[in-house]
Amino acid sequence: MIGLYRREWNLSVPEFDLVIVGGGSAGLELARMATRAELNVALIEQGVSSGRHIFQRIPLMVGKIIGNSRFVDVWRSIPLTSAGGFARPILAGRGLGGSSRINGNVAYAGPRHRYTQVYDKIGLNFSDILRELSPGASNAAPRVHTWTDGLSELFLKTTVADGARLLDDPDDDFFGASPLHVNTRWGLRHNHLEAFYRQAKKSKLTIVQGTAKELIFTDSRVSGVVLVSGVEIHAQEIILSAGAIGSPTLLLNSGIGDSAMLRRAGIAGKLDQPHVGRHLKDHANLRIPFSCPEHDTLNQKTRGFKALAEGFKFLTGQSDTILRGPGASAGLNVEWDNPYRIQLVHFTQDRSQVGTKGIVFEKVRGASLGMYALWPYSEGSVELTSKELRIDPGFLADHRDMTTTLQALSHARNLIFQMGFAPHSNHIDDETLIRTGVYSGYHLIGSNRMARTARDGVVAPDFRVHGIDGLSICDASVMPDHLSSHSYLATIAQARMLGHQRGWI
């Protein structure tokens, strides 16, 4: 680890300049910038992982820990009437690096025009921030093409024949097809956790392993955090970076939220803010499997002698091994009424069976195309009752997202046929197939969304919570809408924006 963990020490004295709750992507970036600006920082992280477990370092191997409670928080959504009536798993990373250490490692900040669409109305300009995250920028993590094979090349060739542009890097020129870009070095995951370890000023940083229970108030100001253990940590400012589920949950447990909901849950209200936990969005992901009898996929390459061969290629530095990237290798962003994404996934699985042993690939010779609306309209919520946390990701609640997914499904089927393969057969209509087959893309955002006033959102454009002093939020929960096909670099962009606003960089 970093050698700075504290557990049972009374952290009430001395007072810190800044407490950050959550050591995920945003929290680490904030801690890195703040300590280099000479602030005394306490970083609270409930997980025990350093982010450097071998299965977190080798990109493909995260599939083995995706359901392990040491590395992942696993919730179940409420049964979703808009998605077949079934509950769905909701996952988020634990430990330093958070979800950035168990995700697919895909690194897209998103197109600049999308940031303009989302943030111009609240007066933020991300142009300089996006330049900082561009390939080759001095403090950007390395961004390279993931591994490729014959099936990848066939997919890209087919999308071009179908009318798509082939892009080297969909950084700003977003709509078209390209190999996936990942944050790796020498085949190992290498993202902003490495920058944190290398650049955070250790003399200014204390990492606290513990779970935040609620916020401490002094009059109308938040002055600290109480851990489940009873330890209190005080600071001049508190920043929540616990993610789209964790941050609104902590606010609600602290009495900040819809007053009627809090009353029903038996929590004393301190600020009536009905937007807390609302506007939750996710990429509602659907995959359709297909047979590809002439191609080995991960279903075959992760077993027996073929798995040993992949390990040998990885150890000898060869670039075409499956271990160097996620289970996907290429994607297509389609500009439509509501844009959508289609992504080549090199395996098939029963998605309802992810457990403590992670993803189990099927044995058939097959792969999948995954798809989702890039900028979905559907919204869900995070709520508290007297008994439980209720998560509703809102999949397909807005009819426009169903229309888009139907279009994406039709497009994906056509691509499969054009590649010379056949989708696995089903005997239900497409809308039923979508509603019963949709799962989380694990790109949850928006549950504490940013807005100019408290009438429209939870945090102001300077990331401070409307109506309360001393409290800010900076993580995916404050995004007003989706910015990219994947949310990791978009979350880092927001942390950089806060750092610029506070004069830390």
N, C-alpha and C positions, 0 to 999 in steps of 0.2 A: 504494500500500500504506500501511502505517502509519509507514514510515520507520525501522523498528527492526530490520531484518533483519541477521543476522550469519551469515557462512559459515565462513571459515577462521580466525577468531579463536579463540585457546585459551580456552575457556570454563571451564576448571578453576578459574581464579582470576578474580574472587572467587567464593565459593560463594553460591548463591542460597538464599532461604528455601524456594522451591517450584519444582519443574519439572513442567510439564504436558506429557504426550506426546499430541499430537493436537489440532488446531485446529478440530474440528467443533463441533456445537451445544453439547455439554457442556463441552468444553475452553475455548471462548470465554467461556461464562458463568462458569466457574470463574475464568478469568484476569481478567475484569471485576471480579468480587467481591473477589478476593484482592488485586489492586493497589489498589483503593479502601480496603482494610483495611491498606494500607501494607506489604504483603509484596513483596519483590523476586522477581519471577516470570520464569522462562524458559519460553516456550511453543515446543515443537518441533512443526513441521508439515512434512511431506514434500512437499506440493504447492506449486506456484508461483503459483496463482491467488489474487487478492485477494478473490474472491467478487463482484467488481464488473464483470465482463465483461458486455457488453450482453445476451448470450444468457442470462446468469444473472439479470439484472435484469428482463427481460420474461418473465413466467411461462411462456407457451407455448413460448418459443424454447429452453428447456432440452432439448426434444425433438431439437434439432439437435446437441447436445454430449453426449448421454447415453452414447455409446460412445467419446468422445474421451479419451485417456489423460492429457491435461493436466488434465482436470476430474474424471475418474472412474477408480477402481480397478476393473478387470474381472477376475473369477476365473471358473473353470468348476467346477461341482460335480462330484462323482463321478457315474457313471451311477446313476440312482436306480431300484432295482427296484420301488419303490412308485409310481413315476411313469413307467411305460412303458419303463423301461430307458435313458432318455436323460439326458445331462448338461444342466444348466440354467445360464444366466449368473447370476452373483451380482455386484451392483454396489454401490459405496459412493463417496461424493463425496470429492474431493481438494481441498486448498487451504483457505483460511479459510472457515469456515461449513460445510465438509464436505457431507454429504448434504442439509443444509437449503438449499443453493444450487442443487441439481440435482433436487430432488424435485417433487412436484405442488403444494407450497406449502399443502397442506391443514392446518388448524390446529385440532386437537381434543386437549385434554389427556385427555379421557376422563371417564366419570362417577365421581362421588365414591364411590359404593357399590362400584365395582370396585377402587379403591385400598384400601378397607376390607377387601374380600375377600382381597386379595393381601398387604397389609402388616400388618394387625392381628396376625397370628400371629407376626410378628417385632418387634412393638412400635413401629412407626412410624405417625405420624398426619400425613397430607398435607393436612389441611383448610386450614391457613393458607397453604400453598404454592399450592394450587389457587385460592384467592382472589386471590393475587398474579398469577396467569395469566389471570384472568377478564377478559372485555371491560370496558374502562374502568378497569382497575387502573393505577396510576400508572406502573409500569415494564413494562407489557405492550405487545407489538407490536400495531399496529392490526389488527383482525379484521373483515373485511367479507364480504358475499356476493360470490361470483364472478359472472362474466357469465351471462346467461341468454338463452334464445331459445324459439321455439315448441315445439321438441322437449323442452326442459327442463320447460316448463310442462305439457306433455302427460304426461310421466313422473310428475311430482308429483301431478297431478290423478288419474292412474290409480292410484297407490299409495293415495291417500285413498279412492277408490271401492272399492278392494280391502280396506279396513279399517284402514289405517295412520293414525296421527295426523300432522298436518302441524305440524312444529316450526319455530319461528323460528331456534333455535340449540340443537342437541343437546349442550349443555355438560354439564348434569347430568341433565336429562330426556332420556335418550339414545335410547330406542327409539321410532322414528318416522321420517318422511321430512323432508328439508330440502334447500335449496340448500347447496352447499359453502361453507364459510367459509375464507378465505385471509388470510395476512398480506401485505397490499399497501397502498401509499399512492400516490395518483395513478396507479394502474394498474401500478406497479412493485413488485417483491418488496421487502418491508420487514419483516425479522424480527430476531432477536436479534444478527445480525451488525452491524446498524446501531447497536444499543445498545452493543455492544462498541467500535466505532469512536468513538462519541460519549462514552462514560463511562469506559472503561479509563484508568487513570492512566499515561500514557506514560513518565513518569520512573521508574516501577517495573517496566517491562515490556521484555523483550528477546524478540523473535521470531526463532527459529532455523530457517532452512530446511535441513532434513536429515531423514534416515530413521534412526529408532532401531533399533539392531541387537540390543542386549541390556542387561540391568540390571547395575549394579555392586554387589557385596556387600562390606560390611565386617562380618565375623562373621555374625550373623543379621539384620543390618540392610541394607536397600537404601539406598545412599548416592549413587547417580548413574545416569547413562545413557551408554552408548557409542553413538555414531553410526556408520553404515556407513563414513564417512570416517575413523574412528579418533578423532575428537574426543570428549573426555569432558566431561560436564556434571554437576556435583555440587550437591546441595541437601540441606536438612534433611528434606524430604519429596518423594516422587515420586508423582504421580497419573497413572494411565493413563486416557486418554480417546480411545483409538484405535478404538473401535467393537467390534461383536460379532465381527468377524473379526480386526482388528488387535490388540486388547488380549490375547486368549488366545494369539495367535501369538507376541507378544513375551514373554509369560510362559513359554511352552513353550521358546522359543529361549534363555531365561535359566535353564532347569533347574527351572522350577516347573510341575509337572503330574504326570500318572500316571507312576510310576517305570518301569513296564514299557515304556510307549510311548517314554519318553525314552531308555531303554537301547537299544531297537530303532532309534531314530533317530540314535544315536551322540552323544547329548547328556548331559553330566554332570549328574546330578540334584542339586538343592539342597533341594527340598522336595517330598515325595510328596503331591500334591494331585489326586486322580483326578477332581474335578469341573471342573478347568480344561478348557475347550473342550467340555464336555458340555452337555446341556439346551438346545442351540441351537434356537430357534423362529423361524418366519416365517409370514406370512399366505400360504398357498398359493392363489394367485389364478388363477381361471378366467374367461375371457371368452367369451361367445357372441355372434357377430355377427348382425345382422338388417338386412333391407332396409327403408328408409323413403323411398320414391320421391318424396314430396311435400316433403321437408326437405333443405336443404343441410346437410352436416356438415363437419367439418374436412377430409374427403377432397376437398371442392369449395372450401371457403373459404380454403384455403392455396395455391391455384393461380390464375395469370393475373390477370385484372381483379378477381376477387373477393378475392384476396389484397391487391391494392393498395387496395381499398375498406376492408378491415379495418385496414390500416396507417393510412389517412386517419382512420378513426374513433378509432384509438388516439391519434394525434398531436393530434387536436382534443378529446380528453378525454371521448369518448362511452363510456358504461358497458357497452354491449352488444357490445363487440368481443371476439373469441375470444382476443386477445393478453393480456387482463387476467387470465386464469386458466389452470388446467391443461386438459388435454383432456377432463376430466370436469366436470360442473356440478351434479349432485345425487346424493343417496344415501339409502338406506333401511337402518336398523338394525332387525333383526327379533329379538324376544325369543322364543327357542325353547329346547328342551332344551340345546342348545349354540348360543348366539346367532350370527347370521351377518349379513353386510352385502351389499347389492346396490347397485351404483353405475353411473350412466349415463355412458358413455364415448363421446365424439362422433367416433369414427373407427373404422376397421378397419385391421388391419395383420397382416403375417406376423411373429409375435413371435420366430421363430427367426432373423430377418434383421437384427436391430439390430446395426449396425457402427459404424465411425468416423464415418459421416455421420449417425448418429442414427436416429430413428424415421422410417420411410418410410410415409406414409399410402397406402392403396390408392385407386384411382380410382372404385370403385363408389359408388353413393349409399347409404351404410349407416352404422350405428353399432353399438355393442356394449353389453351389460350385463356388468359384472364382478362377481364374487362370491367370498366366502371366509368361513370360520369365524372369528368375532371372537376367541374364546379357544381356539385349537386345543390339542389334547392331544399331538399328534405332536412328537417331539424328534429332533434330529440332532446333529451334532458338528463340531468343528474339530480336526483331528489333524495331527501331523507324522510323516513317515517320513524315511528317510535321503535320499530323493530329492525330496520334494515336500510341499506343503501340501494336505491332503485335506479338502474341505468337503462335508458331507452335511446339507442343510437339513431332511431327514426328512419331506418332503412326504407327507401321507396315510399315514404309517406306522402310525398308530393308526386302527382301523376306525371309531371314533366320528366322526372328521373326514370320512371318506368318507360316512357316513350324513348328516352335516350338509350337505356339499356337494351330495349328491344332492337333498336337500330344497331347498336354495338354487337349484339348477338348475331344478327343477320350478317353483318360485315365479317365477323370472325368465322362464321361457318363458310362463307364464300372463300375466305383466305385458306381455310383448311382444304377445301375441295381443290382450289387452284394449286396448292402444294402437292396434290396427288394423293391425299389421305381422306379418311372418312371420320366424321365425329361419331362418338359412341351413341348408339340409338337410345331414344327415350320415347315413352308413349303418353306424354302429357303435353298440353299446349305450352307455348313459349312463356306466357305470363306466369303460369303456375311453376314452370321450370325455374324462372328467375326468382320468384318469391320464396320458393322452398330451398333454392340452392345458394342464395346470397349470403355472404359472410363479411365480417369486418376486414377492411384493408389495413386496420391498425394505424390509421392516420387521423386520429380524433383531434378536433379543434373546437374553438368557439364558445366554450361553456362559461367564460368570463369575458365576453367580447369587448373590444375597444370601441368607444364612441365618444363624441364630443361632450355629451351630457349624460347624467344619470338616468334620464328618461329613456335612453336608447342602449345603454350598456353599462358595464361594471367598472372599467378603467378608462382613464382619460388618455389622450395621445402621448402624454409623458409617462404612462404606465402606472400612475398613482391611482388608487381606488377612489372613486367619487365618494365624497362625504366623510372620509376618514383620513386623518393625518398619520404619517409614519408607516403606511402600508402600500406596497406596490405589488404588481403581478407581472411576471415576464416568463411566459412559456406558450405552448401551442393553444392554451385555453383562451388567450386574448386575441387570437387572429379573428378578424371580422368575417373572413371567408377563406376558402382554400386558395393557395397561391401557386402550388406546384403539383406534379403527379405524386410526389413523396414529400413528407412534411419535415424531415430532419434539417436540411439546410435552411428552409424557411424559418424554422425555430431559431437557428443560430443567427439568422439575419435580424430577427427581432431583438435578440440579446445585444447584438452589435449596435442597433439603433439606440437602445437604452444607454449603453456605454458612451456613445457619442453625446447624447443629451446630457449626461451627468459629467462630462468632461474627463472620463476615465481613459480615453484613448484619443 
